[in-house]
């Protein structure tokens, strides 16, 4: 069975549920194990790097553009092969 590690930066509960449900449906349809690692609000650089170490895919909300850019930069340095998707709001200029 394949495994997909997804990192998600989202603080809104309704969006967390939506992302979880979409990834659960994907896992069932593809017979794939999906691990979701949530980046908690207020997470420091070390916590973000730790969440990103095995990530193959990352969804980062651009609600807070500075935070989104910081997470993207940390992700790129920690796991450069990870696919990064910004969503939800305007993408930050520095991303």
N, C-alpha and C positions, 0 to 999 in steps of 0.2 A: 504494500500500500504506500502510495506517495504521501509526502508530508509537506504542508505549506505553512510557513510561519508568517503571520501578519501582525504588524505593529500598527496600532491606531491611536491617534491623538484626537480625542473628542471628549468634551465635558457634558454635553447635553444628553440626558438619559434617553430621550426619544430617538436621537440619532444613533446612540450606542445600540439600542435594540434593533433598529433598522439594519445597521451594518452587521450585527451579529446574525440576524435572520438571513440576510443575503449570503453571508459566508457559510452558514449552516446548510442552506439549500445547495450551494456550490459543492460543499463537501459530500453531501449525499449523492448528488448527480454525477460526480466524478470519482466516487469511491476513494476519496482523499481525506487524510487526517489534516484538519486545520487547527493550528494553535493560534489563538489571539492573545497578543500581549498589549494591554492597555497602558498608555502613558498617562499617569495620574496628573491632575492639575497641580502645579507647583513642583513638579519633578525637577530635580537638579540634573546637571550634565551627566554625572555618574549613573544615575537611574535611567536616563534616556539611553546612554551608550549600552548599558546592560540589557535593556529591552530590545535594542537593535542588533545585538550580536549575531543572531541566527535569522534575522528577518530576510525574507525574499520579496516581500511586498509591504509597503507602508502607505497608510492613508493619514494625511495631516490636514486638519482643518485650518483654514486661513482666517478664522475669526479674529485671532490675535496674530497679526502679521509678523511682529518681531519674534514671537515664540515659534511660529511656523518656519521662519527662516533659520532660527537657531536649531530646531529639530532637524531640518533638512541638512544643514551643514554637519551636524553630529552624525547623522545617519550616513552621509556620504563618506565621512572619514572612517566610520566604524564598519560599514558594510557597503562598499561601493558598488557591488553587483545587485543590490536591492533596487527594486522598481519603486519609485516614489511618486505618489499621486496627491497633489494638493486639491482640496475640494471645498465647496460651500460658500466661499466668499472670494473677493478679489485676491489674486495671487500677489504676494509681496514682491516689490521691485528687486529686492536683494536675493530672492530665491533662485 
